[in-house]
Each structure stands twice: as structure tokens, then as C-alpha cells.
Amino acid sequence: MAKIIRIDRTKQLREEPDRGHNRWHPDILPVAEVDPLEEVSIETRDSSDGQIRPGIEATDLLKMDSGVVHPLTGPVFVKGAMPGDLLEVEYLEIVPQRHAWTRFVPGLGFLHDLFDHPYLVHWELTESWATSASLPGVRIPNAAFMGTAGVAPSHRQLAEWTSREAELLARGGTVFPPDAGGAVPPTETIARHGLRTIPPRENCGNVDVKQLTVGSRLLLPVNVEGALFSVGDGHFAQGDSECCGTAIEMGATVTVRFRLHHGEAARRRILWPRFAHSRFTSPRSGPMNFIATMGMPIREDGSNESGDLTLAARNATINMIDLLEERGWSREQAYVLCSVAVDLKVSNVVDMPNVVVSAILPEDIFHG
């Protein structure tokens, strides 16, 4: 029987600071210890830390505390794990809660310059489908995965990553620097110096890789004794890109099993996360009916950039929003549909200057 790490989802993380954290720091104390090959079930909160509940409206999003994102359950101390080891995390089961949401807000999201107002979709979840009164006729199949999972950084990594992000911020880059507001644990050192969970890093974290479903194996270089693994930010489904900034966001209970590969990360100089899946299948099994748009690195004023995949991806997404508008959806509905169901795929990176990104919309999500 799996060991269970329980939380009280009627409470926010700050009311249960001994159950988790929302910053990365090596000094956060573990909530449990497990042996390699032992199964552990971990209850998690949604990425808003319970702020987005049924009945919440889009205008309420502007009053929410962004400092509490993402509440993670953990850390879990894996006995025998040492720096230089490789931690293998096998996902055995992901059980969704019943309510989920997708939102965008001003200043965030891939197309934040085009969507300067808040928008919110509430989802009802079953074991198989997500449906919403805001998107009538849409049914998204269960493709659950955990958006955020990772291990603690070392003190050296903490200093290096803080420094490089500060340098990027000074160059005008988009960075979420350490901020004590909403930090858990609230102890001064962790709150002031802990790294935000919003961007992923070498310890993995918020990578939002939708292929990390049940049956996948996440491989993480261990940085501190015990590895200190944490997880949260469950997603019921997501398109490759999560373009509006959120997926179908849910609380979930995830069951994992750990394996240790002693010295493997150090011996093979593995510095970044890896993942594998021996039986990955799309929830849309069988032949897939889709329609797709393309994007190339050409600006709205007609000027051409060379090999700019970001611009190509932007244009593919905008073209898909236009296509959905042609079918009668509002631009807000279309943006959400792109985030939860449309996959951005790099189609070519060699035909300079016009590399191609395709946006693929599975039409079997539409019913009635």
C-alpha cells in the first residue's frame, strides 16, 4: 500500500506550512521520508492555491495574490539519494479533483499584448472529460499530468540561478525575482531568497510537459541529500504551448515511485531533466481529425525575420484564433481553446528564412 501525504484543500498552503512550499530552497524541511521503490500518493492543490473556486468571476482575478503560485506538496526525502545521483520518478496514477479552471490575465500569456483583460473558464471534470458552460459543445478528454515537479537546488545553484536571472532582468528580460510576499515557508531566509516556482530550471519545476502522463518516467539530477522532491500544479489537459498561460488547472492526487541511479548524473554529466514514456498514447486514440494553421517569421508590417521560431509560433497561434473566430467563437474563447487543446509543432527549422510552426486543432473535441 502506498504511503499517503495528505493536505486539507479547504485551507491555503499558508495555513498548512508544514505540508508544502511555493519557493525553491534547499533548506525547506521534508514532509515525509520514503525508500526507493516505495509508492507514495501525494495530494496537491491547484496552482492558484484555492483562490479560483466555483462562482469566482473574471474580474475577481485582478484581486488575487500572485505571490502564492504554485503551492507544491513536499519535499519528500528519498532515502539514499545523494548529489550526483539520478532520481527516477515514475508516475503511477493521477486522480483529478472535480473542479478546474483556465484563465488569462493582463500582462501574462504568449499573446499578452493582444489580450489586455481578464477571462475565466470554469470546468467540470469527470474521470474521462472536461466540459464547461463557457464553451458549449466542447469536450476535452482526460490527459492528466503534473505541470510542476522537481527537486531542491543546492545552495550553489540557488546563488547561480538568482544571479543569472538578476542579470537578465537588468537587460530587460521577463523575470520573477525572489519576493517574500505570499512565500511559504515564511521563514525570513527562505521567503527572501527562495526562487519563484513560475519558471522551470535545471531542477525541473514548472516545465508543463504534457507527455509526463501516467506511465512516464522523469529523470532528475540530485543536488542535495535526499533529493527533496516536490510536486503540484495538476493539469487535466493542455495543448503543447499552454499559450494563454494556464491549462485545465486542477487539484489532484498523484502516486509516484522513486528509483535511484547512484552516481549516474555525475558520471554522465547529466545537468538537465530528461523524461521517457514506454507506452504514451494520445487520449484521442485512432485516426485523428484535425485542422491546422501555419506561422512563419513575418511581422504584421510585412518585414521578414530569419529563423525566428517564437515569431512563427505567435503567427500560427494568431492564425488559429482567426480560424476559430470564423467558426463563431469569440477571440477569448478561441485563446482558451488554443491553450488547452491546440498543439504547436515545429514543422521545419531549415528552410531559411521562413521556418514553420504549425498549430494543430483536434476537431474531435467538438460535439453537438
N, C-alpha and C positions, 0 to 999 in steps of 0.2 A: 504494500500500500504506500502511496506517495506521501511524503511529508507535505503539510499544508501551511502556507504562510497567509494568514487571514488579515483582512483590513475591514474597517467599518466604512462603507461607502456613503453612509449618511453624514459622515464627517469629512472635512477637508484635511489635507495632509498635515497642516499646521496643528491640528487637534490630535494627531497621532504621529508626532515627530520620531517616535521610536520604530515606526513601520516603514519609513522610506525617506526620500530626499528629492530635491529638484535642482541640485547643483552637482557637478563632478568635483570630488576632492578625495584625496587618499586617506584622510583622517576620519571619514564617516564610519561609524561603528556598524558591524554586521548585525542583521536582524535574525540570522539563523546560520547554522553550520551544516554542511552536507558532505557525505562521502562521494567520491567518484562512483558513477553508475547508479547512484541513488536517485529516484524520481522525486521531484518536488513540484507541487502545484502552488502557483503564486497568484493571488488576487490583486488586480490592478484597477486604478481609477482611469477615467477618461483624461485626455490631455488638458482639458480646461480645469481640472481638479474640482469637478462637480458644479462649476458655475453655470454651465449650459444645461438646463433641465427642461422637461416638457412645460410649455407655456411661456418660456423666455422668448422675447421678440428681437428682431434685428437691431432696433435702437438700443436695446439693453447691452449689446456687445460693446458699445463705446464706453460703458461704465465699468467694464470688467478689469480685474487685476491681471495684467500680463506677466507679472513677476512670479506667478505660481506655476507657470508652464515649464516643463512637463513633470507631473508627480510620478516618481518611479518607486516601485516596491523593491526593497533591498537595502543594502547589499547582502548577497549570500556569500558566505565564506566557504570556498571549496577546499576541503582538507587536502593537503599535499601540494597545492598549486604554489609555484614559486616563479619569480621573474625569470624570463627566458623560456618558460613552458608555453605550450599552445593549449588553450582551453577550447574544447569542442562542446557546443551547446546544441543538443538535438531537441527539436520541437515535436512533442508527442500529442498535444491536444490544445486547442484554443476554443474556449466556450464564451460566446458573447453575452453581454447583458441585453436587455430588451429595447432600450432607447439608445439612439445615436444621433449625430448631427454632422452637418457640413456648413462651414461659414466662410465668408471673406470679409475683410475689414480694410479701411483706408490704410495705405502705406505698405501692405503686405500682399504677397502673391506674385506670380510671374507677370501678370498684366496689371500691376497695381496702378499704373498711370492711366489706364482706361476704366478702372472701376474704383471710384473715389467715395463710395458709400458702403454701408454695411448690408449684408444679406445673409439670411439664415434659413437652412432647411432642416427640419426635424425628420428623423427616420424611425419607423417601427421595424424591429428585427424579429425574424423567426430563425429557426435553425438553418433555413435554406435561402431566405430572401430578405432584402431591404426594400421597403416601399415608403412613399411619402405623399401626403396630401398636396404638397407643394409641387410635385412632379407627377401628375396623374398619368397613368398608363406606363410608368417606368417601374421595372422590377430588376434589381441588381442582385446577382447570385452571390452567395457566401464565398468569399475568398480571403478568409481572415488571416491576419498576420500581426505581429507586434512591430509598430513603427519605430520604437526606441528600445534598444537593449545594448548593454555594453559592460565593460569592466572599468575599475578605477584607474586613473592615471597615477604615475609616480609623482613625487614632489618635483623631480627634474622636468618631467613632461608638463606638469602644471605651469611651471615657470616659463618654459619654452613656448607653450601654446599661448599663454597670456601675452608674452612679448610679441610674438608674430602677429597676433590679432590687433594689438595696440598699434603696431606699425602699419597694418592695413587700414585701420580706422583713420590714422593720420594722413594716409594717402587718399582718403575719401571713400573707402570701401564700406560696405554694409556689414556692421559688426554689432553683436550684442555683448558688450563688455561686462565684467563682473558687476553685480548690483545686489546689494543686500535686501532690497525691497522684495518681500514675499519669500525670501530664501528659507529653505528647510534643509538641514537643521539651522536654527537661528543663532548658533554659537558664532562669536564675532569672527574668528579666523575663517571658518567655512563660508559664512554669509558674505564677508568682504572679498574673499579671494577665490571662492568656488566658481567654476566655469559654468556658464549657462548651458542648458541642455538643447538649445534650439539648433545649433549647427552640429553635424557629425564631425568626428575627428578620428585619429588613429585607434582610439579605444572603441570605435563603432558609434554607439549612441543613436541619434535621430537620423538614420540613413533612409528610412521609408522605402525599403526594398520589398516590393510586393511578392516576390518569389520566395520569401522566407516564411512559407506556409508550413503547416504540419507535414513532417517528413523531411524538412530541410535540416541542415547542419551548419551552424555558424561557428567559424573558427577565429579565435581572438588571441592575439599575443598577450600574455600575462605580464603585468607591470609591477604588481605588489603581491606580497604573500597572501594566499587565499583567493586571489583574482578579484574578489569583491564584485560579483555580477549583480546587475540591477536591470529591471525591465518595466515597461509600461507603454502607454500611448497605443492601445489596441485599435486596429483598423478592420472594419468588416469587409471593405473593398476599396480599391484605389486604382486609378489609371496610372500608367507609367508617366510620371511628372508631378502629380498632385498639384496641378497648376494654379488653382485658386488659393492654395495654402493649407488646405485641410482635405482629408479623405472622408469616408464614413466613419466618424470618430466614436469610439465606444469604450466602456469599461469591459474588462474581460478577465477570465481566469485561464492562465497558461500553465501547462505542465511541460517540464523540460527534464532532460537527463544530461549530466555532465560527464565528459571523459577528459583525461589529461594525457598530453603527449609531452613527456618530460624532456626539456631542453630543445624541443623541436623548433620553436620560434627563434631561439638564439642560434642554433646550428645552421638553420637555413636562412637566417637573416630576414625573417618574416616580420615586417613592420606594420602592415595594414591588414584589416579584416579580410577574410575570404568566406565564401559560402558555397554549399553544394546541395544538390537535391537528386535523389536517385529515382524518384517517381513523380516528378512535377507534372501536373495536368491542369489545364485551364478549367475553371468551373463551367466554361462553355464547351462541353465536350462535343466531339463530332465536327462535321463541317461547319465553318463559321461564316455567317453572312455579315459582311461589313461594308462600310463606305469610308473613304479616306480622303483627306486633303494633303497637299504638299506645301512646304515652305522652303524658300531659298533666301540667301543673304542679300536681299534687295530692299532698300529702305522705301518708305512711303513717298519720298520725294523723287524716287527713281534712281538714286545713287546705288552703286554696287559695292559690296564689301567682299573680301576674298576669304572664303572658307570659314565664315563666322557661323558656327553651329547654333549659338544662342539666338542670333537673329533669325536663322532659318526655323528654329523651333518656335519662336514667337510668331512668325508669319503662318506656320502650319496651324498653330492654336487659334489665331485670329480667323483664319480661313474656315476652320471647323465651327467656330462660333457663328460666322456668317451663314454657313450651311444649315446649322440648327435654327437660326432665325428664319431662313427660308421655309423651314418646316413648321413654323408657328410658335417656337419657343421664344421667350424673352431673352435678352442678352445675359441677364443674371442667371436664369435657369440654364442657359447654354454653358456658361462658365462653370457652374457647379457640375453639370454632366461631363464636361471635359475633365474635371478634376477627379471624379470618382469612377469614370468608365473609359475614357479615351487614352490610348497608349501612344506616346510619342516614340517613334523609332528612327534611329539614324539610318537612312537608306543608302547614302553614299558620302564618303569624305574625300574622294579623289578627283572628281570632275570639277576642277577649279575653273573659275572662282565660285561656281554655284553648287556647293554641297547641298544635299537634300535631306530634310527631316519630314517624315510622314506622320500625320495624326490619324489614327485608326479607330473608328467608332463601331463597336459591335451592335448590329441592329436588332439582335435578339433580346436586348434589354427592353424593347418597346412592346407593349401588349395592349390590345384594345384600341 
